């Protein structure tokens, strides 16, 4: 299913896996156009510009994920070394939606910041309500 399977405990089931939303896709298209224009202005540098852009998009898409299992919320980030932030579902107190993304607030002043690029936030909220 996902690369997260090896980190799940026995009996833990993946309920939600994040996807990139429309806003993120539009930002990537705009950046692609800008990189192309810069590459065209500087001649053969367009190949390097495209390669760098494609590498960034692929690495960023693979390195930033949000998962919800039947027991916890997991945020994976970082391309080279994977860093995980976790919050048990029974410790979730509230979810705040702001201009820079979601903040999941847990007991003991724990705050897990989720990226703003997520699609279908309603599905994420339902998964967290389990």
N, C-alpha and C positions, 0 to 999 in steps of 0.2 A: 504494500500500500504506500507507505511513506518511509523515508529514511529514519524516522523517529521510532520505528518498531523495536529496534534493539535497545532502546532506553526505557521501554515500558515494563512495568512490574507484572508479575503473574496476576492474571485476572483483570488487567487494565485494558480497556477498549478505547480506541480512537473514535471520538464523536464528531469532531470538527477539525478541519485543516484549512488554514487561510489561503485565500487567493488574492491576487492583485486586482484592484478596482479600476474603474474607468478613468479616474483622475490620474492614476499612476501611468496608465497607457498613454494618455494625452501628453503627460510630461515627457515620456520617452520619445514620442513622435516629434515633439517640439525640439528636444535635444538632438534627435537624429537629423532634423533639418538644419539646425545650427551647426552641427559637426560637419555635415555635408557642405554647407556654404563656406565654412572655414577651410575645409579641405580643398574645395575648388579654387579658393582665392590663393592658396599656396601650392597648387600644382600636385605633384606626386605625394604630398603629405596626406592626401585623402585616404590612401590605403591604411596608413598608420592611424589616422583619426577614426576611421570605421572600425578597425580592429580593436582599438582601445575602447570605443563606445560599446561594441558588441560584448567584449570581455566584461566591462562594467555591468551591463544589463544582466547578463547571464549569472555572474557572480553574486550580484545583489539579489536577484530573484531566488537563487538557491540558498543564500545565507540568511535571509530574513523570513522566518515562518512563525506562525502562531498555531498551536495545537490545543485542543481541549479533549481530555479523556474523561472517562467516567469518574476519575478521582482528582484530577488536577489540571490547571492551566499552565501551559509551557510556552515560553517564547525562546526561539532559537535565533541567535544572531552571531555574526562574525564569519568571514569566509575562510580564513586560514585556520584559526583555532576556534572551534565551536563553543560558544558560551550559551548556557541555558539559564533562564530565570523561571522559577516555578512558584506556583501558589496553589495550595490545596483548595478544592472547591468548597469544602465546608468552612473555610476561612474567608471567603469572599463576602464582603459587606455591601458594596455598591459599585456601580459602573458609571463613570462620568465621561460624557462625550464632549470634547472640546475641539478647537480649530486645529490643534496639532496631533489629534488622535484620541484614542480611548485611554482612560486611566482606570484600572481595576484596583479598587481599594479593599484591602484585607484587614483583618484584625491586627492590633498592635501597630497601627500606622504604616503598614506595609502597602506600598504602591507599586503596581506593575504597569509600566507605560507600554502601550501597544502602538504600532505604527499607524499612520493615518491612511495608508494605501489599501486597507482591507475592503474587500467587497462583501456585501451581504452581512452587515453588522447585526441585523435582526437575527440571523441564524446563529451568530456568535453569542448573542444575548440569551437565546433559547438554550444553547449548549451549556452556558454557565449557570443556568437556572436549575440544572439537574440536581 
